[in-house]
């Protein structure tokens, strides 16, 4: 549990204690009604906490995802609520989420994603730099053995591991240039080979 989570739990606990105390003082005459009402509120509290906890999983399942049309050699990416396009690639057998970035020259992995696909972070050499909106960031050149998106498989894809903090890996033009056509129409991006 992180510091913010602990602080939120303490705050919720204190708020709950105040509400229970107020309720007990208001209903000091009927103990059985008090117990029944308290049980109902505990059940409501647990249900709300479960819904909040499950929202992250449900949100991912309810959001539109990429659609692969293997017979047509096409992948469609829906536009997310934040205006970006996201795609999941299989790299060395592991699913890695990317934000499609036509303004990025290269494929850039977060350190977390790099470790997940089997790259040894301790052996990376951060000898290059990339210019970002936040300034220069050290990067380590790598080669991705196998990259798969639906029916498309690429081998030895050049990429970089970001030496700084980054939330999501970026899918830049060194990968996107492998497609014959990239179109944005309506609320979707269509990649074709």
Buried (B, 14 or more C-beta within 10 A) or exposed (E): EEEEEEEEEEEEEEEEEEEBEEBEEEEEEEEEEBEEEBEEEEEEEEEEEEEEEEEEEEEEEEEBEBEBEEEEBBBBBBBEEEEEBBBEBBBBEEEBBBBBBEEBBBBBBBBEBBBBBEBEEEEBEBEEEBEBEEEEBBBBBBEBBBBBBBBBEBEEBEBBBBBBEBEBBBBBBBBBEBBEEBEEEEEBBBBBE
